Amino acid sequence: MTGRFIIEPLKKSHNRSDFSCGNDRIDAFFRETVSQDLKRNYATCFVACDIETNRVAGFYTLSSNSVLLKDVPASLAQKLPRYPSVPAVLIGWLACHNDFKGMGLGESLLFDAIQTVATAPIGAHAIFAHAIDEKAATFYENYGFSRLLDQRLTLYLSIETAKKLMN
Ligand SMILES: CC(C)(COP(=O)(O)OP(=O)(O)OC[C@H]1O[C@@H](n2cnc3c(N)ncnc32)[C@H](O)[C@@H]1OP(=O)(O)O)[C@@H](O)C(=O)NCCC(=O)NCCS
């Protein structure tokens, strides 16, 4: 897969109209709503483009976020300062077009998101991810993410663990 895709910020010139990842909610979000979120600075969006055809093969979004300390599993919470919430960055949605699945692109997008957050000059203790369903939650768990106590489809990975994963 190396060298086939370029990951870059979403631009107007990217064609989103035929994006299809197998999940209607995510497809509708990417085709119709993501530009509004960008305009209002609610999220940033990065796309993987097939260099040869310029097709959009996948994307992810990032937003600033926080989670209440009480919702974090005790094993993590006890190591954290006693502030009421934990600063974090949220991967809102991450998806690959059906035509580009199973070739490592989902993993590359996730690693790119982690790299972006881990090297940003803003403090964030963890990365959170919204999983669209159980299968998606498993995708994140495979990379060391853990589920929140009360919201089982929201998962977190500390930046410290994320950095180790990158190495
Ligand atoms: C989940 C998704 C992003 C994976 O993308 P992909 O490019 O096919 O995945 P990769 O080829 O990089 O595979 C990475 C690993 O994830 C696993 N995986 C692939 N699709 C998966 C899925 N739907 N659920 C759980 N695990 C999955 C692969 O088996 C692989 O693990 P392995 O190396 O141990 O075999 C893609 O299937 C997708 O867009 N699904 C619909 C949207 C979605 O569920 N997004 C997830 C966050 S909401």
The ligand as an ORCA input file, in Angstrom:
! r2SCAN-3c Opt
* xyz 0 1
  C     -13.142     -0.444      9.769
  C     -12.490     -0.013      8.447
  C     -12.073      1.450      8.538
  C     -11.249     -0.886      8.227
  O     -10.596     -0.455      7.055
  P      -9.693     -1.434      6.164
  O      -8.834     -0.593      5.289
  O     -10.534     -2.448      5.502
  O      -8.821     -2.145      7.289
  P      -7.306     -2.614      7.160
  O      -7.102     -3.287      5.862
  O      -6.398     -1.459      7.465
  O      -7.232     -3.680      8.320
  C      -6.762     -3.340      9.585
  C      -7.229     -4.346     10.586
  O      -8.599     -4.099     10.889
  C      -9.367     -5.308     10.736
  N     -10.684     -4.906     10.216
  C     -10.972     -4.571      8.963
  N     -12.272     -4.223      8.867
  C     -12.796     -4.333     10.099
  C     -14.089     -4.112     10.644
  N     -15.120     -3.679      9.909
  N     -14.265     -4.370     11.954
  C     -13.256     -4.798     12.726
  N     -12.002     -5.010     12.270
  C     -11.783     -4.776     10.969
  C      -8.578     -6.138      9.763
  O      -8.860     -7.505      9.909
  C      -7.164     -5.783     10.111
  O      -6.703     -6.556     11.209
  P      -5.528     -7.636     10.994
  O      -4.342     -6.844     10.527
  O      -5.365     -8.221     12.370
  O      -6.073     -8.558      9.967
  C     -13.440     -0.230      7.229
  O     -13.893     -1.564      7.222
  C     -14.655      0.696      7.209
  O     -14.592      1.782      6.664
  N     -15.795      0.217      7.790
  C     -17.045      0.968      7.807
  C     -16.944      2.177      8.743
  C     -16.393      1.813     10.101
  O     -16.780      0.839     10.724
  N     -15.461      2.662     10.605
  C     -14.798      2.411     11.893
  C     -14.913      3.557     12.827
  S     -16.533      4.212     13.007
*
